[in-house]
Amino acid sequence: MGRAFVYDIDFIRRLCGDLAREKDPAKIHELTNLLRAVVKEDQEEVRIRLKFLAKTYGHFFSDSQAAD
């Protein structure tokens, strides 16, 4: 969990560049599916991290709202 970003930004850039240059519809479909899979995996990772943070530190938020 030492990464600043969940996803590999260079990989996403390369994948999007490949998509922009690609002319073959079958390859475009393949690359699009790969991009969707990467984004879905990253969304799941974020969901898991947020759930952990809410469970671990949620009491801080509820306490600070009660003080307002």
Secondary structure as UniProt FT lines:
FT   HELIX           9..21
FT   HELIX           25..67
//
